[in-house]
Amino acid sequence: MTTLAPPPAPVHEEGLRHRAEPASDGGLASRAERLFTGAPEDPRWSRPALWAILALATALYAWNLTSITGNTFYNAAVYSGTKSWKAFFFGALDAGSFITVDKPPFALWVMGLSARAFGYGTWQLMLPMVAVGTGSVALVHRLVKRDFGPVAATLSALVLALTPITVAITRDTNPDPVLVFLMLLGAAALLKAVRTGRLMPLVWSGVAIGFAFNTKMMQAYVVLPAFFLVYLWAANASLGERIRNLAAGTVALIVSSAWWMVVVDLIPASSRPYIGGSTDNTVWDLVIGYNGFGRVFGASSSVGSQGNGASFGGEAGLYRMFNAIMGGQISWLIPFAAIALVAGLVLRGRAPRTDARRAALMLWGGWFVLHYLTFALAEGTFHPYYVTAMAPGIAALAGAGGVMLYGAFRERAAAKWSWVLPTAIAVSAGWAAVLLQRVSGSGTLYTVAAAVVAVAGAASVTGLLVARFTKRQRLMGVAALAAVVALLAGPAAYSASAAASGTNGTNPTAGPGTGGGMGGGQRPGDTGAAPGTGSGEAPGGSSDGQRTGGPSSSSSGSSTNGASSTESGSTESGSTESSGSSSGTAEAGSTESDASGTGSGGGTGGETQVSSAMITYLKKNQDGATWLVAVATDQTASSIILESGEPVISMGGWSGSDDAMTLAKLKSLVKTGKLHYIVISDSGRGSATSEISTWVKANGTAVTDYSGLYRLDASDVD
């Protein structure tokens, strides 16, 4: 019998020293050892460096965990899901399942399972977010290492870990970290399908993107053109096999994307919550409009109308990623990544069709370019934290492209390659200096970072050029290390700032505020801590006694609570009812206003911030109703849910414009005893607002101690 010897271990192009240990025998002990020390063919420093980067990422994402408030909108939905499996499945804002949040529920499921397993609280909701954030760093390292080696992988992982907006959003309960992780799983499966030509990895890639779709809908599809092109061009299979496999993978993508939408839309509207953000109470409308083309073209009939929300990240245009709001969040390495992408494709220009490195460059380049164009040109609602989805592409190109440029700089005799790497470093370091100059005076941290960028950047470019023409290899390596320091000093400063201070749960950003409009995260000096217990019973589960994002009467104008301007409530009609509370009079109608008339949540003004005294009164007089109270928007409803632990109806969804509540539905809820209290808004939002307001004022009983609050009973219904 002939025995074939195993192929020799691959040698990475970096020419670094590797361990001489024999290949693993596959035993459990050997696998455990490789987990911590890496494969025998890897450099000795490779796996410890990865662990160090993962520890850094975890520290940035989880530092001072109790200061993380999160997005109260999603927090309330997670809490409601812990009280009702129906609310859990639909992603309802309230445990009574009146209305859903404006996103599909997969990220809520992830956080909800953690909360069901460990109890509801800050660390329970943040645990999966920190896990997927760190997991994304590990995935980028693994994917880049396979094609470009450990140096490129280490640099890519470090860049992703230190991307400021990624740090900010991972310290939050928005769904974006889950979205990015699932998209990277899809990329991993796709690259495997390209290398092997097999069908199943492509199917699993489609499944992963399908789950990403059920996290944030159409945003998950931004990478699909790159996925299809890379597989069709570079997969190790015949053209016919590639087409057939793509067809099968597309079916998997459609099924995994559409199953929840189809199930929900097939359920009668009377048996499920209203689909928040939709115009016709269907998930399909949410996909196409509010969370689809409305975000790009500003064509949604809800808050995605043209220009509405654009000020979160500045005006639409190719320069958006570099403006005063967005520049410090994501743009630090965009110049370097763009140069590295073009140069890398040129370097692999004569490679075979199935060349793995070129396929990887096409994937990461497509990932970067498609996201850049989508976010830069989007005319609908746009938040800075969306661009965390672009970060893996930039990180991979910076690491992989940087190593390729360094190799070409060191080994190629052509004069043009003597200037590409120094030029890329000089341009990116210069841009970093501009970004840091914008925030000069914001603190010592940024002053030090600016000095590091200037010194290390100049040393790197000078050292590279001197080493190139004097053939001093060691100087070349030192200059390359200086380049890493120069290019990452700025992002590191912003990331450290994001980790050290609380973040705006609704619109998180990193670093000091530089932009106008409605962008910007919580600034230094804001604690970002979950408010105190207040008078309502807080949703439990937090080991430190804090609620995750639960409001108190003293926090009703804070940046974490969404729209916070005062809403007038009329008591001119109907009989009056006293609360009978000795403390109620002092706090009657307690509201605090945001002078701008808008909160950080992006909804329009006119929403009452309900006081803790009112919540205490409502709980005392709930009288067995399913819902504690009905209010105009999600922002106020979520705050009351977290304060009281009781279901609350949001009649108008996120912006107040959803037609979730009709007069007929309100009468039915009152007649059956499921709802007794409603807060009336005179802002005019929603087609039924005026009709409902008129009827309630004519038939309800105004609670004199709380402006805008009315009591309704079955006897009040016609």
VENQUI-V459015 format. One record per residue. N is the residue number from 1. RES is the residue in one small letter. PHI is phi in degrees with one decimal (none if undefined). D_FIRST is the distance of its C-alpha to the first C-alpha in Angstrom with 1 decimal. Layout:
N&RES&PHI&D_FIRST ; N&RES&PHI&D_FIRST
This chain:
1&m&none&0.0 ; 2&t&-89.2&3.8 ; 3&t&-110.6&6.5 ; 4&l&-91.7&9.8 ; 5&a&-72.6&12.8 ; 6&p&-65.0&15.8 ; 7&p&-65.6&18.6 ; 8&p&-64.9&21.5 ; 9&a&-63.5&24.4 ; 10&p&-66.6&27.1 ; 11&v&-110.5&30.2 ; 12&h&-72.9&33.5 ; 13&e&-67.1&36.1 ; 14&e&-65.2&38.6 ; 15&g&70.0&37.2 ; 16&l&-87.6&37.8 ; 17&r&-72.8&36.4 ; 18&h&-117.0&33.4 ; 19&r&-71.7&32.1 ; 20&a&-100.6&29.3 ; 21&e&-63.0&27.8 ; 22&p&-68.9&24.1 ; 23&a&-61.7&23.0 ; 24&s&-66.4&23.8 ; 25&d&-88.9&21.6 ; 26&g&85.4&23.4 ; 27&g&-69.5&25.5 ; 28&l&-60.9&29.1 ; 29&a&-63.4&30.6 ; 30&s&-66.4&28.5 ; 31&r&-65.8&29.7 ; 32&a&-63.6&33.2 ; 33&e&-65.0&33.1 ; 34&r&-66.7&31.9 ; 35&l&-60.0&34.7 ; 36&f&-98.0&37.3 ; 37&t&-111.8&35.7 ; 38&g&88.5&33.6 ; 39&a&-71.4&30.1 ; 40&p&-57.5&29.0 ; 41&e&-80.5&29.3 ; 42&d&-81.9&32.9 ; 43&p&-60.5&36.0 ; 44&r&-61.7&37.4 ; 45&w&-82.1&40.5 ; 46&s&-62.6&38.9 ; 47&r&-69.1&38.5 ; 48&p&-57.9&41.7 ; 49&a&-64.2&43.5 ; 50&l&-62.2&42.3 ; 51&w&-60.5&43.5 ; 52&a&-64.2&46.8 ; 53&i&-67.6&47.3 ; 54&l&-64.7&46.6 ; 55&a&-65.3&49.1 ; 56&l&-62.5&51.6 ; 57&a&-60.6&51.2 ; 58&t&-61.1&51.6 ; 59&a&-63.6&54.7 ; 60&l&-64.0&56.3 ; 61&y&-77.2&55.7 ; 62&a&-112.5&56.8 ; 63&w&-60.4&59.4 ; 64&n&50.8&62.7 ; 65&l&-57.4&61.4 ; 66&t&-69.9&64.7 ; 67&s&-83.9&66.4 ; 68&i&-81.5&64.3 ; 69&t&-88.1&66.4 ; 70&g&80.5&64.1 ; 71&n&-86.6&65.3 ; 72&t&-60.1&67.7 ; 73&f&-60.4&67.1 ; 74&y&-74.5&63.5 ; 75&n&-58.6&64.1 ; 76&a&-64.0&66.6 ; 77&a&-65.4&64.2 ; 78&v&-63.1&61.5 ; 79&y&-59.7&64.2 ; 80&s&-62.1&65.3 ; 81&g&-67.0&61.8 ; 82&t&-77.3&61.6 ; 83&k&-100.1&64.7 ; 84&s&-149.5&63.7 ; 85&w&-68.6&60.4 ; 86&k&-65.0&62.2 ; 87&a&-62.4&63.2 ; 88&f&-60.2&59.7 ; 89&f&-65.0&58.2 ; 90&f&-81.3&60.7 ; 91&g&72.5&61.0 ; 92&a&-74.5&64.7 ; 93&l&-69.3&67.0 ; 94&d&-121.1&68.8 ; 95&a&-67.3&67.9 ; 96&g&-80.1&70.3 ; 97&s&59.9&68.1 ; 98&f&-83.7&71.0 ; 99&i&-146.5&69.2 ; 100&t&-90.3&65.7 ; 101&v&-71.2&64.9 ; 102&d&-91.9&64.4 ; 103&k&-133.5&60.6 ; 104&p&-66.1&57.8 ; 105&p&-97.4&57.0 ; 106&f&-60.5&53.3 ; 107&a&-63.7&54.4 ; 108&l&-64.7&57.0 ; 109&w&-62.3&54.5 ; 110&v&-61.0&52.4 ; 111&m&-68.5&55.5 ; 112&g&-65.3&56.9 ; 113&l&-64.6&53.9 ; 114&s&-63.5&54.2 ; 115&a&-67.9&58.0 ; 116&r&-68.5&57.5 ; 117&a&-77.3&55.0 ; 118&f&-116.3&57.0 ; 119&g&95.6&60.5 ; 120&y&-85.8&62.2 ; 121&g&178.7&63.0 ; 122&t&-59.2&62.2 ; 123&w&-70.0&58.9 ; 124&q&-67.1&57.6 ; 125&l&-78.1&58.1 ; 126&m&-79.3&56.9 ; 127&l&-53.1&53.7 ; 128&p&-66.1&51.7 ; 129&m&-68.5&53.3 ; 130&v&-62.9&52.3 ; 131&a&-63.9&48.8 ; 132&v&-72.8&48.2 ; 133&g&-64.0&49.9 ; 134&t&-66.8&47.7 ; 135&g&-61.8&44.7 ; 136&s&-64.5&45.6 ; 137&v&-62.3&45.6 ; 138&a&-64.2&42.1 ; 139&l&-65.5&40.9 ; 140&v&-60.4&42.4 ; 141&h&-59.4&40.6 ; 142&r&-64.2&37.2 ; 143&l&-68.4&37.7 ; 144&v&-71.9&39.0 ; 145&k&-61.3&36.5 ; 146&r&-60.2&33.6 ; 147&d&-102.2&35.1 ; 148&f&-125.8&37.4 ; 149&g&94.5&36.3 ; 150&p&-68.5&37.9 ; 151&v&-64.2&41.3 ; 152&a&-60.6&42.0 ; 153&a&-62.9&40.9 ; 154&t&-63.8&43.2 ; 155&l&-63.9&46.1 ; 156&s&-63.3&45.7 ; 157&a&-62.6&45.6 ; 158&l&-66.0&48.7 ; 159&v&-61.7&50.6 ; 160&l&-64.2&50.0 ; 161&a&-61.6&51.0 ; 162&l&-100.7&54.2 ; 163&t&-70.7&55.3 ; 164&p&-56.8&58.8 ; 165&i&-67.6&59.0 ; 166&t&-68.4&55.6 ; 167&v&-62.4&56.9 ; 168&a&-63.2&60.2 ; 169&i&-75.5&58.7 ; 170&t&-73.3&56.1 ; 171&r&-90.5&59.0 ; 172&d&-149.2&60.4 ; 173&t&-112.0&59.8 ; 174&n&-70.7&59.6 ; 175&p&-78.4&56.5 ; 176&d&-60.9&55.3 ; 177&p&-60.0&52.7 ; 178&v&-66.5&51.0 ; 179&l&-56.7&51.1 ; 180&v&-62.8&49.5 ; 181&f&-61.0&46.7 ; 182&l&-66.7&45.8 ; 183&m&-64.1&46.0 ; 184&l&-69.0&43.6 ; 185&l&-61.4&41.1 ; 186&g&-63.3&41.6 ; 187&a&-66.2&40.9 ; 188&a&-61.7&37.7 ; 189&a&-67.1&36.4 ; 190&l&-62.7&37.6 ; 191&l&-62.8&35.8 ; 192&k&-66.1&32.5 ; 193&a&-63.7&33.2 ; 194&v&-64.7&34.0 ; 195&r&-67.8&30.7 ; 196&t&-93.7&28.4 ; 197&g&76.0&30.6 ; 198&r&-81.9&30.1 ; 199&l&-77.8&33.1 ; 200&m&-59.9&33.2 ; 201&p&-59.1&33.9 ; 202&l&-68.2&36.8 ; 203&v&-61.5&38.0 ; 204&w&-65.5&38.1 ; 205&s&-62.2&39.9 ; 206&g&-61.9&42.5 ; 207&v&-63.7&42.9 ; 208&a&-61.9&43.4 ; 209&i&-67.9&46.1 ; 210&g&-62.6&47.6 ; 211&f&-66.9&48.1 ; 212&a&-63.1&49.6 ; 213&f&-60.2&52.0 ; 214&n&-79.5&53.0 ; 215&t&-102.4&53.8 ; 216&k&-147.8&56.0 ; 217&m&56.1&55.8 ; 218&m&-63.5&56.0 ; 219&q&-61.5&55.3 ; 220&a&-65.1&51.7 ; 221&y&-87.3&51.5 ; 222&v&-57.3&52.6 ; 223&v&-81.8&49.0 ; 224&l&-59.9&47.9 ; 225&p&-56.1&48.8 ; 226&a&-66.8&46.5 ; 227&f&-59.8&43.7 ; 228&f&-64.1&44.0 ; 229&l&-63.8&44.3 ; 230&v&-62.9&41.4 ; 231&y&-67.8&39.0 ; 232&l&-63.4&40.5 ; 233&w&-83.2&40.2 ; 234&a&-110.5&37.1 ; 235&a&-62.3&34.6 ; 236&n&-81.2&31.1 ; 237&a&-161.1&31.7 ; 238&s&-69.4&33.7 ; 239&l&-60.4&37.5 ; 240&g&-61.7&37.5 ; 241&e&-65.1&35.0 ; 242&r&-63.4&36.9 ; 243&i&-65.9&40.1 ; 244&r&-63.1&38.8 ; 245&n&-64.7&37.2 ; 246&l&-63.0&40.5 ; 247&a&-63.4&42.4 ; 248&a&-65.8&40.4 ; 249&g&-63.8&40.7 ; 250&t&-66.0&44.4 ; 251&v&-61.1&44.8 ; 252&a&-60.9&43.2 ; 253&l&-61.4&45.6 ; 254&i&-64.1&48.6 ; 255&v&-63.6&47.8 ; 256&s&-70.2&47.2 ; 257&s&-80.2&50.3 ; 258&a&-94.7&52.7 ; 259&w&-60.0&52.0 ; 260&w&-67.8&54.5 ; 261&m&-60.2&57.1 ; 262&v&-65.3&56.9 ; 263&v&-60.0&57.3 ; 264&v&-64.2&60.2 ; 265&d&-69.9&62.0 ; 266&l&-80.2&61.7 ; 267&i&-76.8&63.5 ; 268&p&-55.1&67.3 ; 269&a&-57.4&69.0 ; 270&s&-71.0&71.2 ; 271&s&-108.2&68.2 ; 272&r&-144.7&66.6 ; 273&p&-69.6&67.7 ; 274&y&-67.6&69.1 ; 275&i&-82.3&66.5 ; 276&g&-60.8&67.8 ; 277&g&91.7&68.1 ; 278&s&-89.3&68.1 ; 279&t&-101.4&71.2 ; 280&d&-132.3&70.6 ; 281&n&65.2&68.8 ; 282&t&-130.0&65.3 ; 283&v&-68.6&62.1 ; 284&w&-58.3&61.6 ; 285&d&-63.7&64.9 ; 286&l&-63.7&63.6 ; 287&v&-64.8&60.4 ; 288&i&-76.7&62.3 ; 289&g&-95.7&65.4 ; 290&y&-55.0&65.7 ; 291&n&-104.2&62.0 ; 292&g&-126.8&61.2 ; 293&f&-66.1&63.2 ; 294&g&-61.7&66.2 ; 295&r&-70.3&64.5 ; 296&v&-86.4&63.8 ; 297&f&-101.3&66.9 ; 298&g&67.3&69.3 ; 299&a&-106.0&69.9 ; 300&s&-70.4&69.5 ; 301&s&-82.5&72.6 ; 302&s&-100.1&72.1 ; 303&v&-78.2&71.7 ; 304&g&-90.9&69.5 ; 305&s&-64.9&72.5 ; 306&q&-56.1&72.7 ; 307&g&84.8&73.3 ; 308&n&-70.4&73.5 ; 309&g&93.2&71.3 ; 310&a&-61.7&70.6 ; 311&s&-69.8&72.5 ; 312&f&-59.8&69.8 ; 313&g&-125.1&67.8 ; 314&g&92.3&70.4 ; 315&e&-67.8&71.2 ; 316&a&-65.4&68.5 ; 317&g&154.7&67.5 ; 318&l&-61.4&64.8 ; 319&y&-86.3&66.4 ; 320&r&-53.2&66.1 ; 321&m&-66.2&63.1 ; 322&f&-110.8&65.1 ; 323&n&-76.7&68.4 ; 324&a&-64.3&70.2 ; 325&i&-83.0&68.6 ; 326&m&-88.7&65.0 ; 327&g&-53.6&64.5 ; 328&g&-73.8&63.9 ; 329&q&-84.9&61.6 ; 330&i&-143.6&58.9 ; 331&s&-88.5&59.8 ; 332&w&-49.5&59.1 ; 333&l&-109.0&55.8 ; 334&i&-60.7&56.4 ; 335&p&-59.3&57.5 ; 336&f&-64.5&54.4 ; 337&a&-63.0&52.1 ; 338&a&-65.4&53.7 ; 339&i&-64.7&53.5 ; 340&a&-64.0&49.8 ; 341&l&-63.4&48.9 ; 342&v&-63.4&50.5 ; 343&a&-65.0&49.2 ; 344&g&-63.0&45.6 ; 345&l&-65.3&45.6 ; 346&v&-65.0&47.0 ; 347&l&-62.9&44.3 ; 348&r&-99.1&41.5 ; 349&g&-60.9&43.5 ; 350&r&-99.9&41.1 ; 351&a&-71.9&37.9 ; 352&p&-60.2&35.8 ; 353&r&-55.9&36.9 ; 354&t&-89.9&34.1 ; 355&d&-55.7&34.8 ; 356&a&-67.5&34.5 ; 357&r&-67.4&37.4 ; 358&r&-66.3&39.8 ; 359&a&-60.5&39.0 ; 360&a&-65.8&39.7 ; 361&l&-63.3&42.9 ; 362&m&-62.8&44.0 ; 363&l&-64.8&43.5 ; 364&w&-68.1&45.4 ; 365&g&-66.3&47.9 ; 366&g&-63.5&48.6 ; 367&w&-55.4&48.8 ; 368&f&-66.8&51.4 ; 369&v&-66.2&53.5 ; 370&l&-63.8&53.7 ; 371&h&-66.1&54.8 ; 372&y&-58.6&57.2 ; 373&l&-64.8&58.9 ; 374&t&-62.2&59.1 ; 375&f&-74.1&60.7 ; 376&a&-66.8&62.9 ; 377&l&-98.1&64.4 ; 378&a&-61.9&64.6 ; 379&e&-102.0&68.3 ; 380&g&-89.3&68.0 ; 381&t&-60.0&67.7 ; 382&f&-140.7&65.6 ; 383&h&-106.8&64.9 ; 384&p&-55.7&63.5 ; 385&y&-69.8&60.7 ; 386&y&-57.1&59.1 ; 387&v&-74.0&57.7 ; 388&t&-60.3&55.3 ; 389&a&-67.5&53.0 ; 390&m&-83.0&53.1 ; 391&a&-59.0&52.1 ; 392&p&-59.6&48.3 ; 393&g&-65.2&48.5 ; 394&i&-63.7&50.7 ; 395&a&-62.1&48.7 ; 396&a&-64.7&45.4 ; 397&l&-67.4&47.1 ; 398&a&-64.4&48.8 ; 399&g&-73.3&45.7 ; 400&a&-66.2&43.2 ; 401&g&-65.1&46.0 ; 402&g&-62.5&47.4 ; 403&v&-66.1&44.1 ; 404&m&-64.7&43.7 ; 405&l&-64.8&47.4 ; 406&y&-64.8&47.0 ; 407&g&-63.8&44.0 ; 408&a&-66.8&46.0 ; 409&f&-62.9&49.1 ; 410&r&-81.1&47.3 ; 411&e&-108.9&45.2 ; 412&r&-86.5&46.9 ; 413&a&-82.5&49.6 ; 414&a&-59.6&51.5 ; 415&a&-62.7&54.8 ; 416&k&-63.5&54.6 ; 417&w&-76.6&51.7 ; 418&s&-76.7&53.9 ; 419&w&-113.7&56.2 ; 420&v&-64.5&54.1 ; 421&l&-63.1&53.0 ; 422&p&-59.5&56.4 ; 423&t&-65.3&58.1 ; 424&a&-61.1&56.0 ; 425&i&-66.9&56.7 ; 426&a&-63.3&60.4 ; 427&v&-64.8&61.0 ; 428&s&-69.6&59.3 ; 429&a&-65.0&61.0 ; 430&g&-62.8&64.3 ; 431&w&-65.9&63.9 ; 432&a&-59.6&63.2 ; 433&a&-62.7&66.4 ; 434&v&-63.7&68.3 ; 435&l&-61.2&66.9 ; 436&l&-72.0&67.9 ; 437&q&-65.1&71.3 ; 438&r&-61.2&72.0 ; 439&v&-111.3&71.8 ; 440&s&-58.6&73.6 ; 441&g&90.9&75.8 ; 442&s&-82.7&73.7 ; 443&g&154.4&72.6 ; 444&t&-61.8&71.4 ; 445&l&-55.0&67.7 ; 446&y&-78.6&68.1 ; 447&t&-66.3&70.2 ; 448&v&-63.4&67.5 ; 449&a&-60.0&64.8 ; 450&a&-62.7&66.9 ; 451&a&-65.5&67.3 ; 452&v&-63.4&63.6 ; 453&v&-59.9&62.9 ; 454&a&-64.9&65.4 ; 455&v&-70.1&64.5 ; 456&a&-67.7&60.7 ; 457&g&-63.8&60.8 ; 458&a&-64.5&62.9 ; 459&a&-62.8&60.9 ; 460&s&-66.2&57.6 ; 461&v&-63.0&58.9 ; 462&t&-63.1&60.7 ; 463&g&-62.1&57.8 ; 464&l&-62.8&55.3 ; 465&l&-66.5&57.6 ; 466&v&-63.3&58.4 ; 467&a&-64.9&54.8 ; 468&r&-64.5&53.8 ; 469&f&-93.8&56.3 ; 470&t&-106.5&56.1 ; 471&k&63.7&52.3 ; 472&r&-93.6&52.4 ; 473&q&-67.1&49.2 ; 474&r&-66.1&50.2 ; 475&l&-62.0&53.4 ; 476&m&-62.1&51.5 ; 477&g&-64.7&49.4 ; 478&v&-63.6&52.6 ; 479&a&-65.2&54.3 ; 480&a&-64.6&51.5 ; 481&l&-63.7&51.8 ; 482&a&-61.7&55.5 ; 483&a&-63.5&54.9 ; 484&v&-59.9&53.0 ; 485&v&-62.3&56.0 ; 486&a&-63.6&58.5 ; 487&l&-79.8&56.9 ; 488&l&-106.7&56.2 ; 489&a&-63.3&59.5 ; 490&g&-64.8&61.4 ; 491&p&-56.4&59.0 ; 492&a&-63.3&58.6 ; 493&a&-64.1&62.3 ; 494&y&-63.2&62.6 ; 495&s&-66.2&59.7 ; 496&a&-62.5&61.3 ; 497&s&-63.2&64.5 ; 498&a&-63.0&63.0 ; 499&a&-75.0&61.4 ; 500&a&-84.9&64.6 ; 501&s&-124.8&66.9 ; 502&g&-67.2&67.1 ; 503&t&-117.7&66.2 ; 504&n&-69.8&68.0 ; 505&g&-63.8&66.1 ; 506&t&-87.8&67.1 ; 507&n&-139.5&66.6 ; 508&p&-71.4&64.7 ; 509&t&-141.1&64.5 ; 510&a&-110.1&63.9 ; 511&g&79.6&66.2 ; 512&p&-73.8&70.0 ; 513&g&-70.7&71.8 ; 514&t&-128.5&72.4 ; 515&g&-103.5&72.8 ; 516&g&-91.4&75.5 ; 517&g&64.8&75.4 ; 518&m&-111.8&73.6 ; 519&g&-81.8&70.5 ; 520&g&104.5&69.7 ; 521&g&-91.5&68.4 ; 522&q&-68.0&70.3 ; 523&r&-86.1&71.9 ; 524&p&-53.1&72.0 ; 525&g&108.0&74.7 ; 526&d&-83.5&73.7 ; 527&t&-74.3&72.1 ; 528&g&72.5&69.9 ; 529&a&-75.2&70.0 ; 530&a&-62.6&70.2 ; 531&p&-62.2&73.8 ; 532&g&-68.2&75.4 ; 533&t&-64.4&75.6 ; 534&g&70.2&78.9 ; 535&s&-88.0&80.7 ; 536&g&-83.8&78.0 ; 537&e&-78.5&75.2 ; 538&a&-77.9&72.2 ; 539&p&-54.0&68.8 ; 540&g&-83.7&67.2 ; 541&g&114.0&63.9 ; 542&s&-86.6&64.5 ; 543&s&-66.2&64.2 ; 544&d&-101.0&67.0 ; 545&g&80.3&69.3 ; 546&q&-93.6&69.2 ; 547&r&-88.9&68.6 ; 548&t&-84.2&66.2 ; 549&g&77.6&68.5 ; 550&g&-74.8&71.3 ; 551&p&-85.4&74.7 ; 552&s&-130.8&78.0 ; 553&s&-61.9&81.5 ; 554&s&-81.7&81.4 ; 555&s&-112.1&78.4 ; 556&s&-75.1&79.6 ; 557&g&-126.9&79.6 ; 558&s&-74.8&76.4 ; 559&s&-70.8&73.7 ; 560&t&-95.5&71.3 ; 561&n&-108.3&73.4 ; 562&g&74.8&73.5 ; 563&a&-60.4&76.8 ; 564&s&-138.4&79.7 ; 565&s&-78.2&83.0 ; 566&t&-71.3&85.8 ; 567&e&-110.9&86.3 ; 568&s&-77.8&89.8 ; 569&g&-129.5&90.4 ; 570&s&-90.5&93.7 ; 571&t&-124.1&95.7 ; 572&e&-80.8&98.6 ; 573&s&-115.2&98.0 ; 574&g&74.9&97.7 ; 575&s&-75.0&98.8 ; 576&t&-111.9&97.7 ; 577&e&-136.8&95.9 ; 578&s&-83.7&95.9 ; 579&s&-74.0&92.8 ; 580&g&72.1&94.8 ; 581&s&-97.9&92.8 ; 582&s&-65.1&94.8 ; 583&s&-93.6&92.2 ; 584&g&-67.2&91.6 ; 585&t&-63.4&94.6 ; 586&a&-64.6&93.7 ; 587&e&-110.7&90.3 ; 588&a&-55.9&91.3 ; 589&g&58.9&89.3 ; 590&s&-63.2&87.6 ; 591&t&-140.1&85.8 ; 592&e&-125.4&84.8 ; 593&s&-108.0&84.4 ; 594&d&-91.0&82.2 ; 595&a&-56.8&84.7 ; 596&s&-78.2&82.5 ; 597&g&79.0&82.5 ; 598&t&-136.5&78.8 ; 599&g&-100.7&76.2 ; 600&s&-69.2&72.8 ; 601&g&-74.5&71.3 ; 602&g&93.7&72.6 ; 603&g&-75.1&74.8 ; 604&t&-77.6&78.4 ; 605&g&-71.9&81.2 ; 606&g&104.9&83.4 ; 607&e&-108.6&81.3 ; 608&t&-70.4&82.8 ; 609&q&-94.9&81.2 ; 610&v&-73.9&82.0 ; 611&s&-78.1&83.2 ; 612&s&-64.8&82.0 ; 613&a&-63.0&85.5 ; 614&m&-64.3&85.0 ; 615&i&-63.0&81.6 ; 616&t&-59.9&83.2 ; 617&y&-63.0&85.9 ; 618&l&-62.8&83.5 ; 619&k&-66.4&81.5 ; 620&k&-65.7&84.7 ; 621&n&-114.1&85.9 ; 622&q&-66.6&82.6 ; 623&d&55.0&83.9 ; 624&g&77.9&80.6 ; 625&a&-69.5&79.7 ; 626&t&-66.7&76.1 ; 627&w&-107.5&76.6 ; 628&l&-67.6&78.6 ; 629&v&-165.1&80.0 ; 630&a&-112.3&79.4 ; 631&v&-129.7&79.5 ; 632&a&-76.6&79.1 ; 633&t&-132.7&75.7 ; 634&d&-62.2&72.3 ; 635&q&-59.3&73.2 ; 636&t&-70.6&76.0 ; 637&a&-60.1&74.3 ; 638&s&-65.1&71.2 ; 639&s&-62.7&73.5 ; 640&i&-69.2&75.4 ; 641&i&-58.6&72.3 ; 642&l&-71.3&71.0 ; 643&e&-74.5&74.5 ; 644&s&-99.8&75.3 ; 645&g&78.0&72.0 ; 646&e&-113.9&73.5 ; 647&p&-64.9&72.6 ; 648&v&-135.0&74.7 ; 649&i&-86.8&75.1 ; 650&s&-100.1&74.6 ; 651&m&-76.9&76.7 ; 652&g&-120.1&75.8 ; 653&g&72.3&72.2 ; 654&w&-63.4&71.3 ; 655&s&-97.2&74.1 ; 656&g&87.7&76.6 ; 657&s&-101.1&76.4 ; 658&d&-69.4&74.2 ; 659&d&-94.9&76.1 ; 660&a&-72.2&74.5 ; 661&m&-106.3&77.8 ; 662&t&-114.2&80.4 ; 663&l&-62.9&83.9 ; 664&a&-63.4&83.0 ; 665&k&-66.5&79.9 ; 666&l&-61.8&81.9 ; 667&k&-60.6&84.6 ; 668&s&-64.0&82.0 ; 669&l&-64.7&80.5 ; 670&v&-68.2&84.0 ; 671&k&-64.1&85.2 ; 672&t&-87.7&82.3 ; 673&g&76.7&82.7 ; 674&k&-85.2&79.4 ; 675&l&-147.8&81.1 ; 676&h&-119.3&84.4 ; 677&y&-126.3&84.4 ; 678&i&-144.3&84.0 ; 679&v&-101.1&84.5 ; 680&i&-89.4&86.2 ; 681&s&-107.2&85.4 ; 682&d&-103.1&87.9 ; 683&s&-77.5&85.4 ; 684&g&80.7&85.3 ; 685&r&-83.3&81.5 ; 686&g&89.4&80.1 ; 687&s&-66.6&82.0 ; 688&a&-95.8&83.0 ; 689&t&-57.8&84.1 ; 690&s&-63.3&87.8 ; 691&e&-63.8&88.0 ; 692&i&-65.8&86.4 ; 693&s&-60.3&88.5 ; 694&t&-62.2&91.7 ; 695&w&-66.9&91.0 ; 696&v&-64.0&90.0 ; 697&k&-63.7&93.1 ; 698&a&-79.0&95.3 ; 699&n&-116.3&93.9 ; 700&g&-86.5&92.2 ; 701&t&-111.1&93.7 ; 702&a&-71.6&93.4 ; 703&v&-90.4&92.5 ; 704&t&-62.5&95.1 ; 705&d&-76.7&93.3 ; 706&y&-133.1&90.2 ; 707&s&-59.2&90.7 ; 708&g&86.3&89.1 ; 709&l&-93.5&88.0 ; 710&y&-127.3&89.2 ; 711&r&-102.7&89.0 ; 712&l&-129.0&88.5 ; 713&d&-129.6&88.9 ; 714&a&-56.2&88.8 ; 715&s&-67.9&92.6 ; 716&d&-83.2&92.3 ; 717&v&-84.4&90.3 ; 718&d&-57.1&92.5
